[in-house]
């Protein structure tokens, strides 16, 4: 089995990791719910228009039920995650949400689909979670909010369900149409927030440009890459690779934003990178050994 699917998922996760840095350039009155709605709209609707023009949709036979589930999941994930960020900070919210997702996915696959997680998944996920803990261990400077942590845990569970639902969708349709339809529906679900929160900051062209970056790069391109990879690898493995997101976010925080990471944070980055190597190489080795046995 080629490592290409793993690389696609990894690249998608790295693009997700640029989201936090991009958001630092938005004004303080840019509400997370509006940012979520903007991301979904600019990430899904342009793709949807292109796919319709290319006649890539078969509306009558399209798996609407699974698509609606995926759209609800990704909408709830964004709302819970950004709410958690406001309560407990980007660092802890990212660690808990993204770090818990592969664990929840492995459990869901085991309980509902009788797919017992592999030893490689267990080792890489355990190493990655420890890495996350090291990554943002900042000697008491991090704000721990129980409600924010709860939001992040629920977001991680919902993202696991999103990944499993998307995997089912990707067995029936191509990645780009799936992403286009899912995020277009998500944008529709999030539209009411545009009438609730302040959107005056969108009058600035620079802010609109950032929203388009978040939509096109961190949503359209990132989720298409994630979808391409997800078609070929287990959902639990894809979620573990998605832990490259907090690694990317931390590195960009140092290089672009000017944050200073402690020694324990650098240890965390090393552990996260190690978990990714173990998962990618270990999964490939297991697949090859099974082929040899056959």
Beta strands, then each sheet from edge to edge (+ up, - down):
end
